[in-house]
Amino acid sequence: MTRRRLFSSLQSLVHVGDPALPPTEQLPVLDDAFAVRVVEFAIRVGETMLVAGASASDVTSTIVRVSAIYGIDPVHVDVTYNSITVAHHRSGDDRPITLMRVVRGAIPDHARLQRIQALVTDVRGGLSLDAATVRFRMIRRTPFRYRPPVVVASQALLAVGVAVMFGGNWLVLVLSFLAAGLASVTQFALSRARVPFFFSQIAGAFVLTLAAAAAPLLAATGWEAAQSVRPSVIVASGIVLMLAGLTVVGAAQDAIDGFALTAMGRILELITQTLGVVVGILAGLETARVLGVGMQAPSAALPLGPLPLQFAGAALIAIAVALFNGAGMRIVAVSTGLSVIAWTGYVAASSIGFDVAAASGVGAFAGSIVGIIAAYRLHVPSVAITTAAILPMVPGAAVFRGLLGVVEAGDSTAVLMTGFTTLASAATIGISLAVGASLGIYLGQPLRASLSSVTRARARMR
């Protein structure tokens, strides 16, 4: 008997259990009509999240979680760049439920995303399907928080924040505001005319570059502030503005999560819209050269201003990004604090010898890992505050300096190669920002889960 038990124990170390044993599964009794309502509600919530700027991973997990709460489990979710498919097939049922929604373009709306997250939290707390559906319809019908003049003004304020970081004087700040505002109005008018965003990027960059090229003409007025105007700062401010809406972090996060189609779609969109900015700047530089107001390529990177101005500029950029993405005051406040944390990480990494790309990655990591914890504690979307935190490190000045070097190179091979090298460095910084932000998000998720479990344990003890 002892030998038989010993043999059985040894055998269990080698072999798995008998696969012929029938698994036991408790199936809820749900009619088809209710199941369809649940799946439709879940997929519409996921569609709204994807349009508002959430990652494919967050959309998938939310759809699965909401469906399971109402007894529809398991569901199979497929999120691509422009569609969401949800399927539910109960055991022994020959009529599977499959729904698909087409996603028609992403329009970041962080206030709506925050309301959706609050709705999902209430669903987990026991909110009925009927009540949840009514609240969701109200969220869908809620208009964008701010009117177009406020959005244009906040976009112009972002350019001012960049100019502050470079230590520009009052005239540079005013010119940056006007140039960026003019570019924003141009893009807004083209969007109302349903012009593809690629051409809007070209038009905005073209207007911005011409406005910056004409800025040195103010030196003829005799103003002391006009003598030190740097057009490169004005264009760099506008470039950061036009790259603000690009989904660098979202594309990297989707690629790491395994959502290949969504990642490729976002990366292609990123490349296309960035090329729009490049074409617009090149057209503007060539037009300025023909008009006799061409700009010379700077020989070195634009120096940043004093440290207090750098932090003030980073805070202004975060406020502006939060506003034109439709965020409320809570998200604005958290984004401002995180931008200071991210820039502190960048400054600290630079002070110990890291190059610009590596220091940018460190700053993005610091902002995102703190941001995802703050997002859980304060019930705000992590994508909203993370985007605002890393945007001050977007290499707008490097992009413009590289493009200007390529255009003004002429027969000089050295200047041409310097321009391409600068553009490659700017691309490296962008990749470093995406990697740092994504790493912070993934390392912050276990910390957020630990905080959640501690909170639930304390609630049970009470």
Secondary structure, 3 states (H helix, E strand, C coil): CHHHHHHHHHHHHHCCCCCCCCCCCCCCCCCHHHHHHHHHHHHHHHHHHHHHCCCHHHHHHHHHHHHHHCCCCCCEEEECCCEEEEEECCCCCCCCEEEEEECCCCCCCHHHHHHHHHHHHHHHCCCCHHHHHHHHHHHHHCCCCCCHHHHHHHHHHHHHHHHHHCCCCHHHHHHHHHHHHHHHHHHHHHHHCCCCHHHHHHHHHHHHHHHHHHHHHHHHHCCCHHHHCCHHHHHHHHHHHHCCCCCHHHHHHHHHHCCHHHHHHHHHHHHHHHHHHHHHHHHHHHHHHHCCCCCCCCCCCCCCCCHHHHHHHHHHHHHHHHHHCCCCHHHHHHHHHHHHHHHHHHHHHHHCCCCHHHHHHHHHHHHHHHHHHHHHHHCCCHHHHHHHHHHHHCCHHHHHHHHHHHHCCCCCHHHHHHHHHHHHHHHHHHHHHHHHHHHHHHHHHHHHHHHHHHHHHHHHHC
